[in-house]
Amino acid sequence: MKKLTALLFAIMLGLPVALLQGQNKDKVTFITPEPGFYQNSILRDDREVKEKMEASEPRRILTMDLSGRDLPNKVDLYEQEWHTAPISQGNTGTCWCFSTISFLESEAYRLHNMEVKLSEMYTVYWEYVEKARRYVRERGNSRFSEGSEANAVTRMWKKYGCVPAEAYTGYLDGRIYHNHEEMVDEMSTFLASLKKTQNWNEEAALETIRSIMNHYMGVPPATVTVNGEEMTPLAYMQNVVRLNPDDYIELLSLATEPFYQQVEYKVPDNWWHSASYFNVPLEEYMAALKKAVRKGYTVSIGGDVSEPGFDRITQCALVPDFDIPSAYINDDARAFRFYNRTTTDDHGMHLVGFLNGDGKDWYLVKDSSSGSRNNDENAEEFGYYFFSEDYVKLKMTGFMVHRDAVKDLLKKF
């Protein structure tokens, strides 16, 4: 009787009956997470921090109840493109670099059959230098933090090149995981002092920023040696890795900006206000992604991973119908969540494979954060997530891809 009354009431109000009928299939549950990879591995170099965390009260998290669900959370189910093994970004906010460097490593293999591991920290180092430079030139009115965007990597490569991972690890004093907390705090404090004193000597400021990073990360190499030949990082990028940064573009799908135009991605991590993003309607965005992965491309993808449907136990990401039923995920649903900040660009990852099931894709996503590493360290799934098509459609705001993968779409701009 209650269901019938609700159905009649919905019809009287002109509400979509399908929406009403789709409710209450997915359920919420509360979990209290056990200490995971972050606490047990990354912080083992920081005993004091670890002890403080262990002494704190456990927190409850509202999440989607996935018990009893048959989920495609095995790596070997997916059609995959070549990629380097997942590695940890440690205690840093540099997912933007780890995901995009991984993507570009896959591009070197796709284009030149070259298996290479490149240094993330080399690019991170110069990104901090450029952040500090803009901070000085804008007289303190520019963001200085750990976050950035995928196209920061290609931007840094154009100016500074790249180097092999062994040429610059960013590790000192026997560390095995990166931790940039003290370094970033020291740099931020120094820059804030410039704003207070109005001492805007750019050369002196950058010299101090570099000295701080040299202390925590080491001095980046001015040259690298490959097969007995010494070369600059720019020459290494151009002549050995042979990737052209200008070949890589970023697609957005945000109804808050005009479609079929290049727009600014208005998020804090786009600290230099890049307006080079190609903005397309959602159906075009998803079609471009599906076409790209089927043609052998991978993508560096970014968006929101702070959702009840994002589960770090099964490592799967879904959209529960208590959020929004699948049929109602569209441009407006994305825009609403971006506008009210329930969708943010809080994480970057590398999408390396796909699985077609029941008419919708699932995506294999390589990840550098600790959340993807809470399960068995010896399992193939260590360092991966499994994204449903709906999750990508609703919560992944943009992706970087080689322009050849979307050349027909770019003709509309």
Backbone hydrogen bonds, N-H to C=O, Kabsch-Sander energy under -0.5 kcal/mol:
donor,donor_aa,acceptor,acceptor_aa,energy
5,T,1,M,-2.7
6,A,2,K,-2.3
7,L,3,K,-2.2
8,L,4,L,-2.5
9,F,5,T,-2.3
10,A,6,A,-2.2
11,I,7,L,-2.1
12,M,8,L,-2.3
13,L,9,F,-1.7
14,G,10,A,-0.6
14,G,11,I,-0.8
15,L,10,A,-2.6
20,L,16,P,-1.7
21,Q,17,V,-2.8
22,G,18,A,-1.4
23,Q,20,L,-1.3
25,K,22,G,-0.7
29,T,63,T,-2.6
31,I,61,I,-2.2
40,N,36,G,-3.0
41,S,37,F,-2.3
42,I,37,F,-1.7
43,L,38,Y,-1.9
44,R,41,S,-1.3
45,D,42,I,-0.9
46,D,43,L,-1.8
50,K,46,D,-2.3
51,E,47,R,-2.8
52,K,48,E,-1.8
53,M,49,V,-2.1
54,E,50,K,-2.5
55,A,51,E,-1.5
56,S,52,K,-0.7
56,S,53,M,-0.8
61,I,31,I,-2.8
63,T,29,T,-3.0
63,T,61,I,-0.5
64,M,308,P,-3.0
65,D,27,K,-3.2
66,L,64,M,-0.9
69,R,66,L,-2.0
71,L,69,R,-0.9
73,N,71,L,-2.0
77,L,74,K,-1.7
78,Y,75,V,-1.9
79,E,354,F,-2.5
80,Q,78,Y,-0.6
81,E,352,V,-2.5
89,Q,368,S,-2.4
91,N,178,H,-3.3
92,T,90,G,-1.3
97,C,94,T,-1.1
98,F,94,T,-2.1
99,S,95,C,-2.7
100,T,96,W,-1.1
101,I,97,C,-2.9
102,S,98,F,-1.9
103,F,99,S,-1.9
104,L,100,T,-2.5
105,E,101,I,-2.3
106,S,102,S,-1.9
107,E,103,F,-1.7
108,A,104,L,-2.0
109,Y,105,E,-1.6
110,R,106,S,-2.8
111,L,107,E,-2.7
112,H,108,A,-2.0
113,N,109,Y,-2.1
114,M,108,A,-1.4
115,E,113,N,-0.6
116,V,114,M,-0.7
118,L,116,V,-0.5
119,S,163,V,-2.5
123,T,119,S,-0.7
124,V,120,E,-2.2
125,Y,121,M,-2.5
126,W,122,Y,-1.6
127,E,123,T,-2.0
128,Y,124,V,-2.1
129,V,125,Y,-1.7
130,E,126,W,-2.2
131,K,127,E,-2.3
132,A,128,Y,-2.5
133,R,129,V,-2.2
134,R,130,E,-2.3
135,Y,131,K,-2.3
136,V,132,A,-2.2
137,R,133,R,-2.5
138,E,134,R,-2.7
139,R,136,V,-1.4
140,G,135,Y,-3.4
141,N,138,E,-1.3
152,A,149,E,-1.7
153,V,149,E,-0.5
153,V,150,A,-1.6
154,T,150,A,-0.8
155,R,151,N,-1.6
156,M,152,A,-2.5
157,W,153,V,-2.6
158,K,154,T,-1.9
159,K,155,R,-0.9
160,Y,156,M,-3.5
161,G,156,M,-0.5
161,G,157,W,-2.0
162,C,233,P,-1.5
165,A,117,K,-2.7
167,A,164,P,-1.2
168,Y,164,P,-0.7
168,Y,165,A,-1.0
175,R,172,L,-1.5
180,H,91,N,-1.6
184,V,180,H,-3.0
185,D,181,E,-2.3
186,E,182,E,-2.4
187,M,183,M,-2.4
188,S,184,V,-2.8
189,T,185,D,-2.3
190,F,186,E,-2.1
191,L,187,M,-2.5
192,A,188,S,-2.4
193,S,189,T,-1.6
194,L,190,F,-1.3
195,K,191,L,-1.7
196,K,192,A,-1.9
197,T,193,S,-2.2
198,Q,194,L,-1.8
199,N,194,L,-1.2
200,W,198,Q,-1.2
201,N,199,N,-0.7
202,E,200,W,-1.0
205,A,201,N,-2.6
206,L,202,E,-2.7
207,E,203,E,-1.8
208,T,204,A,-1.8
209,I,205,A,-2.4
210,R,206,L,-2.5
211,S,207,E,-1.9
212,I,208,T,-2.1
213,M,209,I,-2.1
214,N,210,R,-2.9
215,H,211,S,-1.5
216,Y,212,I,-1.6
217,M,213,M,-3.8
218,G,213,M,-0.9
218,G,214,N,-0.8
224,V,231,M,-3.0
226,V,224,V,-0.5
226,V,229,E,-2.8
229,E,226,V,-2.0
230,E,228,G,-0.5
231,M,224,V,-2.8
236,Y,232,T,-2.4
237,M,233,P,-2.2
238,Q,234,L,-2.4
239,N,235,A,-3.1
240,V,236,Y,-1.8
241,V,236,Y,-2.4
242,R,237,M,-1.6
243,L,237,M,-1.1
247,D,244,N,-2.5
248,Y,245,P,-1.4
249,I,401,V,-2.3
251,L,399,F,-2.9
252,L,278,F,-2.9
253,S,397,T,-1.3
257,E,254,L,-2.0
260,Y,279,N,-2.9
261,Q,258,P,-0.6
261,Q,279,N,-0.6
263,V,261,Q,-0.5
263,V,277,Y,-2.6
265,Y,274,S,-1.2
266,K,264,E,-1.0
267,V,265,Y,-2.0
270,N,267,V,-1.5
271,W,269,D,-1.7
273,H,270,N,-1.9
277,Y,263,V,-1.7
278,F,250,E,-2.8
279,N,261,Q,-2.2
279,N,277,Y,-0.7
280,V,252,L,-2.6
280,V,278,F,-0.5
285,Y,281,P,-2.3
286,M,282,L,-2.8
287,A,283,E,-2.0
288,A,284,E,-2.5
289,L,285,Y,-1.9
290,K,286,M,-2.6
291,K,287,A,-2.4
292,A,288,A,-2.3
293,V,289,L,-2.4
294,R,290,K,-1.5
295,K,291,K,-0.9
295,K,292,A,-0.9
296,G,293,V,-1.0
297,Y,292,A,-2.2
299,V,351,L,-1.6
300,S,400,M,-1.6
301,I,299,V,-0.7
301,I,349,M,-2.2
302,G,398,G,-2.4
303,G,347,H,-2.2
304,D,395,K,-2.1
310,F,307,E,-1.7
311,D,309,G,-0.9
311,D,316,C,-2.9
312,R,310,F,-0.5
315,Q,311,D,-1.0
317,A,386,F,-2.3
318,L,309,G,-2.2
323,D,320,P,-1.7
324,I,320,P,-1.8
328,Y,325,P,-1.9
329,I,326,S,-1.8
330,N,328,Y,-0.8
334,R,330,N,-2.2
335,A,331,D,-2.5
336,F,332,D,-2.7
337,R,333,A,-1.7
338,F,334,R,-2.3
339,Y,335,A,-2.8
340,N,336,F,-2.2
341,R,338,F,-0.6
342,T,337,R,-1.6
343,T,337,R,-2.2
344,T,342,T,-0.5
346,D,344,T,-0.7
347,H,303,G,-1.4
349,M,301,I,-3.2
350,H,366,K,-2.4
351,L,299,V,-2.6
351,L,349,M,-0.6
352,V,350,H,-0.6
352,V,364,L,-2.5
353,G,364,L,-1.2
354,F,79,E,-1.9
355,L,362,W,-2.5
357,G,355,L,-0.7
357,G,360,K,-2.6
360,K,357,G,-1.9
362,W,355,L,-2.7
363,Y,387,F,-2.8
364,L,353,G,-2.2
365,V,363,Y,-0.6
365,V,385,Y,-2.7
366,K,350,H,-3.1
366,K,364,L,-0.5
367,D,383,G,-2.7
372,S,369,S,-0.7
373,R,370,S,-1.9
374,N,371,G,-0.7
379,A,376,D,-1.6
382,F,379,A,-1.6
383,G,372,S,-2.5
384,Y,372,S,-0.7
384,Y,381,E,-1.8
385,Y,365,V,-2.6
386,F,315,Q,-2.6
387,F,363,Y,-2.5
388,S,317,A,-2.6
389,E,361,D,-1.7
392,V,388,S,-1.9
393,K,389,E,-2.6
394,L,390,D,-2.2
395,K,391,Y,-3.0
396,M,391,Y,-0.6
396,M,392,V,-1.5
397,T,302,G,-0.7
397,T,395,K,-0.8
398,G,302,G,-1.6
399,F,251,L,-1.8
400,M,300,S,-3.1
401,V,249,I,-2.2
403,R,247,D,-3.0
405,A,402,H,-1.7
406,V,403,R,-1.1
407,K,404,D,-0.9
410,L,406,V,-2.2
411,K,407,K,-0.8
412,K,409,L,-1.7
413,F,410,L,-1.7
